[in-house]
């Protein structure tokens, strides 16, 4: 079967789905809060804007997450959109072992949301709604405060690897364009 001349087939495995989903580049976020005075968090690439009125974003969390139960009941959650230089922070937050915040530069808000410094954007949020969707929960978050540092480029996840946006110009008067590079390449 084809669609518009492109070969298609039914999804046959989670690995196949993950490979095809990975063709869509995403930003990477840290979702974090204080739990008994200690920062707790996870990395999530399934983050998206939802609504302007009221201000909402969402993140999808796997049912297998052992961190989400520690975060779900917190009054406030910090969502940090990681910058291109925060690949190590992302790896730490995705780790199953050790102190995920060791050596990271973070700040807790008065409400207990944890935000990482050096990021390109951040949101102080609370859980508005949680919807079960297959093997994940879609967590809708209400935004209470936010900020952005547009000079900081984002960390991008694409085809199973971290990548960076790189600016290029073809001539001094040409408009600037951006393209993806792998984390091994110098932007």
C-alpha positions as YAML, in Angstrom:
chain: A
units: angstrom
residues:
- id: 1
  name: UNK
  ca: [0.00, 0.00, 0.00]
- id: 2
  name: UNK
  ca: [1.20, 3.52, -0.74]
- id: 3
  name: UNK
  ca: [0.10, 6.98, 0.24]
- id: 4
  name: UNK
  ca: [0.91, 9.67, -2.30]
- id: 5
  name: UNK
  ca: [3.51, 7.36, -3.81]
- id: 6
  name: UNK
  ca: [5.28, 6.73, -0.48]
- id: 7
  name: UNK
  ca: [5.61, 3.18, 0.83]
- id: 8
  name: UNK
  ca: [3.63, 2.56, 4.00]
- id: 9
  name: UNK
  ca: [3.09, -0.40, 6.29]
- id: 10
  name: UNK
  ca: [1.33, -1.14, 9.53]
- id: 11
  name: UNK
  ca: [3.33, -0.56, 12.72]
- id: 12
  name: UNK
  ca: [4.77, -3.95, 13.68]
- id: 13
  name: UNK
  ca: [6.80, -3.22, 16.80]
- id: 14
  name: UNK
  ca: [7.62, -0.53, 19.36]
- id: 15
  name: UNK
  ca: [11.14, -0.36, 17.89]
- id: 16
  name: UNK
  ca: [9.72, 0.43, 14.43]
- id: 17
  name: UNK
  ca: [7.43, 3.10, 15.91]
- id: 18
  name: UNK
  ca: [10.34, 4.61, 17.86]
- id: 19
  name: UNK
  ca: [12.45, 4.76, 14.65]
- id: 20
  name: UNK
  ca: [9.71, 6.52, 12.69]
- id: 21
  name: UNK
  ca: [8.73, 8.84, 15.57]
- id: 22
  name: UNK
  ca: [12.44, 9.73, 15.80]
- id: 23
  name: UNK
  ca: [12.30, 11.28, 12.33]
- id: 24
  name: UNK
  ca: [10.49, 14.21, 13.94]
- id: 25
  name: UNK
  ca: [13.04, 16.48, 15.68]
- id: 26
  name: UNK
  ca: [12.05, 17.62, 19.15]
- id: 27
  name: UNK
  ca: [13.40, 19.82, 21.87]
- id: 28
  name: UNK
  ca: [14.35, 18.24, 25.17]
- id: 29
  name: UNK
  ca: [12.94, 19.30, 28.52]
- id: 30
  name: UNK
  ca: [13.69, 18.71, 32.17]
- id: 31
  name: UNK
  ca: [10.60, 18.30, 34.34]
- id: 32
  name: UNK
  ca: [11.57, 18.80, 37.98]
- id: 33
  name: UNK
  ca: [10.48, 19.82, 41.48]
- id: 34
  name: UNK
  ca: [11.62, 19.68, 45.06]
- id: 35
  name: UNK
  ca: [10.54, 16.59, 46.99]
- id: 36
  name: UNK
  ca: [11.34, 16.85, 50.70]
- id: 37
  name: UNK
  ca: [13.84, 19.60, 49.88]
- id: 38
  name: UNK
  ca: [15.71, 17.52, 47.27]
- id: 39
  name: UNK
  ca: [15.47, 18.11, 43.49]
- id: 40
  name: UNK
  ca: [13.76, 15.29, 41.60]
- id: 41
  name: UNK
  ca: [13.38, 15.30, 37.83]
- id: 42
  name: UNK
  ca: [13.33, 13.57, 34.50]
- id: 43
  name: UNK
  ca: [14.11, 14.29, 30.85]
- id: 44
  name: UNK
  ca: [11.24, 14.42, 28.36]
- id: 45
  name: UNK
  ca: [11.22, 15.13, 24.64]
- id: 46
  name: UNK
  ca: [7.45, 14.80, 24.23]
- id: 47
  name: UNK
  ca: [6.74, 18.41, 25.21]
- id: 48
  name: UNK
  ca: [4.40, 20.71, 23.31]
- id: 49
  name: UNK
  ca: [2.39, 23.90, 23.62]
- id: 50
  name: UNK
  ca: [-1.35, 23.31, 24.09]
- id: 51
  name: UNK
  ca: [-3.23, 26.58, 24.63]
- id: 52
  name: UNK
  ca: [-2.72, 30.33, 24.87]
- id: 53
  name: UNK
  ca: [-5.94, 30.96, 26.85]
- id: 54
  name: UNK
  ca: [-5.50, 29.51, 29.42]
- id: 55
  name: UNK
  ca: [-1.72, 29.11, 29.08]
- id: 56
  name: UNK
  ca: [-1.10, 25.35, 28.88]
- id: 57
  name: UNK
  ca: [1.67, 23.00, 27.79]
- id: 58
  name: UNK
  ca: [1.86, 19.21, 27.89]
- id: 59
  name: UNK
  ca: [4.40, 16.47, 28.37]
- id: 60
  name: UNK
  ca: [3.94, 12.72, 27.93]
- id: 61
  name: UNK
  ca: [5.25, 10.42, 30.65]
- id: 62
  name: UNK
  ca: [5.68, 6.64, 30.30]
- id: 63
  name: UNK
  ca: [3.73, 4.49, 32.75]
- id: 64
  name: UNK
  ca: [7.04, 2.80, 33.56]
- id: 65
  name: UNK
  ca: [8.56, 6.03, 34.93]
- id: 66
  name: UNK
  ca: [9.67, 5.63, 38.53]
- id: 67
  name: UNK
  ca: [10.24, 9.40, 38.84]
- id: 68
  name: UNK
  ca: [6.81, 10.63, 37.77]
- id: 69
  name: UNK
  ca: [5.06, 9.31, 40.92]
- id: 70
  name: UNK
  ca: [7.46, 11.49, 42.96]
- id: 71
  name: UNK
  ca: [6.58, 14.56, 40.85]
- id: 72
  name: UNK
  ca: [2.87, 14.10, 40.12]
- id: 73
  name: UNK
  ca: [1.61, 15.37, 43.47]
- id: 74
  name: UNK
  ca: [3.87, 18.44, 43.71]
- id: 75
  name: UNK
  ca: [2.21, 21.85, 43.81]
- id: 76
  name: UNK
  ca: [4.57, 23.20, 41.14]
- id: 77
  name: UNK
  ca: [6.71, 21.61, 38.45]
- id: 78
  name: UNK
  ca: [9.51, 23.31, 36.59]
- id: 79
  name: UNK
  ca: [9.79, 22.61, 32.88]
- id: 80
  name: UNK
  ca: [13.14, 23.66, 31.44]
- id: 81
  name: UNK
  ca: [13.73, 23.62, 27.67]
- id: 82
  name: UNK
  ca: [17.36, 22.53, 27.55]
- id: 83
  name: UNK
  ca: [19.96, 24.52, 25.68]
- id: 84
  name: UNK
  ca: [22.42, 23.06, 23.18]
- id: 85
  name: UNK
  ca: [25.17, 22.97, 25.80]
- id: 86
  name: UNK
  ca: [23.07, 20.92, 28.23]
- id: 87
  name: UNK
  ca: [23.47, 17.51, 26.64]
- id: 88
  name: UNK
  ca: [25.20, 16.20, 29.80]
- id: 89
  name: UNK
  ca: [22.33, 17.49, 31.95]
- id: 90
  name: UNK
  ca: [19.87, 15.66, 29.71]
- id: 91
  name: UNK
  ca: [21.84, 12.41, 30.00]
- id: 92
  name: UNK
  ca: [21.94, 12.76, 33.81]
- id: 93
  name: UNK
  ca: [18.21, 13.43, 34.05]
- id: 94
  name: UNK
  ca: [17.49, 10.40, 31.85]
- id: 95
  name: UNK
  ca: [19.76, 8.17, 33.94]
- id: 96
  name: UNK
  ca: [18.38, 5.49, 36.22]
- id: 97
  name: UNK
  ca: [21.33, 5.70, 38.62]
- id: 98
  name: UNK
  ca: [23.02, 8.30, 40.78]
- id: 99
  name: UNK
  ca: [22.21, 11.88, 41.69]
- id: 100
  name: UNK
  ca: [20.54, 13.34, 38.62]
- id: 101
  name: UNK
  ca: [21.28, 16.89, 39.78]
- id: 102
  name: UNK
  ca: [24.96, 16.45, 40.75]
- id: 103
  name: UNK
  ca: [26.94, 19.32, 39.25]
- id: 104
  name: UNK
  ca: [23.90, 20.91, 37.58]
- id: 105
  name: UNK
  ca: [23.16, 24.61, 38.06]
- id: 106
  name: UNK
  ca: [19.53, 24.71, 39.23]
- id: 107
  name: UNK
  ca: [17.17, 27.02, 41.07]
- id: 108
  name: UNK
  ca: [14.01, 26.24, 43.05]
- id: 109
  name: UNK
  ca: [11.09, 28.67, 42.92]
- id: 110
  name: UNK
  ca: [9.15, 29.59, 46.06]
- id: 111
  name: UNK
  ca: [6.52, 27.02, 45.01]
- id: 112
  name: UNK
  ca: [9.08, 24.22, 44.68]
- id: 113
  name: UNK
  ca: [9.47, 24.08, 40.89]
- id: 114
  name: UNK
  ca: [13.07, 23.29, 39.89]
- id: 115
  name: UNK
  ca: [14.52, 25.08, 36.85]
- id: 116
  name: UNK
  ca: [17.94, 24.63, 35.26]
- id: 117
  name: UNK
  ca: [20.08, 27.68, 34.49]
- id: 118
  name: UNK
  ca: [21.63, 28.03, 31.03]
- id: 119
  name: UNK
  ca: [18.45, 26.92, 29.28]
- id: 120
  name: UNK
  ca: [16.65, 28.54, 26.35]
- id: 121
  name: UNK
  ca: [13.20, 28.58, 28.03]
- id: 122
  name: UNK
  ca: [11.56, 27.69, 31.32]
- id: 123
  name: UNK
  ca: [8.07, 27.37, 32.76]
- id: 124
  name: UNK
  ca: [6.77, 27.28, 36.33]
- id: 125
  name: UNK
  ca: [3.70, 25.02, 36.07]
- id: 126
  name: UNK
  ca: [1.14, 22.95, 37.93]
- id: 127
  name: UNK
  ca: [-0.69, 19.82, 36.83]
- id: 128
  name: UNK
  ca: [-4.02, 20.78, 35.27]
- id: 129
  name: UNK
  ca: [-5.07, 17.38, 33.98]
- id: 130
  name: UNK
  ca: [-3.64, 13.93, 33.36]
- id: 131
  name: UNK
  ca: [-4.99, 11.76, 30.53]
- id: 132
  name: UNK
  ca: [-4.12, 8.10, 29.98]
- id: 133
  name: UNK
  ca: [-3.09, 7.46, 26.38]
- id: 134
  name: UNK
  ca: [-1.78, 3.97, 25.66]
- id: 135
  name: UNK
  ca: [1.41, 3.29, 27.61]
- id: 136
  name: UNK
  ca: [1.86, 6.97, 28.53]
- id: 137
  name: UNK
  ca: [0.02, 9.69, 30.41]
- id: 138
  name: UNK
  ca: [-0.41, 13.05, 28.72]
- id: 139
  name: UNK
  ca: [0.12, 15.57, 31.50]
- id: 140
  name: UNK
  ca: [-1.40, 18.98, 30.81]
- id: 141
  name: UNK
  ca: [0.36, 21.72, 32.75]
- id: 142
  name: UNK
  ca: [-0.90, 25.23, 33.54]
- id: 143
  name: UNK
  ca: [1.78, 27.91, 33.17]
- id: 144
  name: UNK
  ca: [2.13, 30.31, 36.11]
- id: 145
  name: UNK
  ca: [5.42, 31.97, 35.11]
- id: 146
  name: UNK
  ca: [7.79, 31.66, 32.18]
- id: 147
  name: UNK
  ca: [10.89, 33.04, 30.60]
- id: 148
  name: UNK
  ca: [13.16, 32.60, 27.60]
- id: 149
  name: UNK
  ca: [16.70, 33.37, 26.58]
- id: 150
  name: UNK
  ca: [16.51, 33.50, 22.79]
- id: 151
  name: UNK
  ca: [20.30, 33.81, 22.46]
- id: 152
  name: UNK
  ca: [20.63, 30.24, 23.81]
- id: 153
  name: UNK
  ca: [20.06, 27.67, 21.04]
- id: 154
  name: UNK
  ca: [18.01, 24.59, 21.95]
- id: 155
  name: UNK
  ca: [19.16, 21.01, 22.38]
- id: 156
  name: UNK
  ca: [17.44, 18.95, 19.69]
- id: 157
  name: UNK
  ca: [16.77, 15.19, 19.68]
- id: 158
  name: UNK
  ca: [16.49, 13.60, 16.24]
- id: 159
  name: UNK
  ca: [16.90, 10.01, 15.02]
- id: 160
  name: UNK
  ca: [18.09, 8.85, 18.42]
- id: 161
  name: UNK
  ca: [20.84, 11.47, 18.75]
- id: 162
  name: UNK
  ca: [21.30, 14.92, 20.21]
- id: 163
  name: UNK
  ca: [21.73, 17.62, 17.61]
- id: 164
  name: UNK
  ca: [22.20, 21.37, 17.50]
- id: 165
  name: UNK
  ca: [20.87, 24.08, 15.26]
- id: 166
  name: UNK
  ca: [23.65, 25.71, 13.30]
- id: 167
  name: UNK
  ca: [23.40, 29.11, 11.67]
- id: 168
  name: UNK
  ca: [24.84, 29.53, 8.21]
- id: 169
  name: UNK
  ca: [24.96, 32.35, 5.71]
- id: 170
  name: UNK
  ca: [25.81, 32.20, 2.04]
- id: 171
  name: UNK
  ca: [26.88, 35.82, 1.69]
- id: 172
  name: UNK
  ca: [27.12, 38.88, 3.94]
- id: 173
  name: UNK
  ca: [23.73, 40.17, 2.72]
- id: 174
  name: UNK
  ca: [21.91, 36.80, 2.67]
- id: 175
  name: UNK
  ca: [19.34, 36.00, 5.35]
- id: 176
  name: UNK
  ca: [20.54, 33.66, 8.08]
- id: 177
  name: UNK
  ca: [19.31, 30.07, 7.84]
- id: 178
  name: UNK
  ca: [19.48, 27.25, 10.34]
- id: 179
  name: UNK
  ca: [20.00, 23.53, 9.94]
- id: 180
  name: UNK
  ca: [20.49, 20.56, 12.24]
- id: 181
  name: UNK
  ca: [23.92, 19.17, 13.03]
- id: 182
  name: UNK
  ca: [24.81, 16.18, 15.17]
- id: 183
  name: UNK
  ca: [26.28, 16.79, 18.58]
- id: 184
  name: UNK
  ca: [29.63, 15.62, 17.21]
- id: 185
  name: UNK
  ca: [29.68, 18.44, 14.65]
- id: 186
  name: UNK
  ca: [30.70, 21.97, 15.51]
- id: 187
  name: UNK
  ca: [27.87, 24.39, 14.82]
...
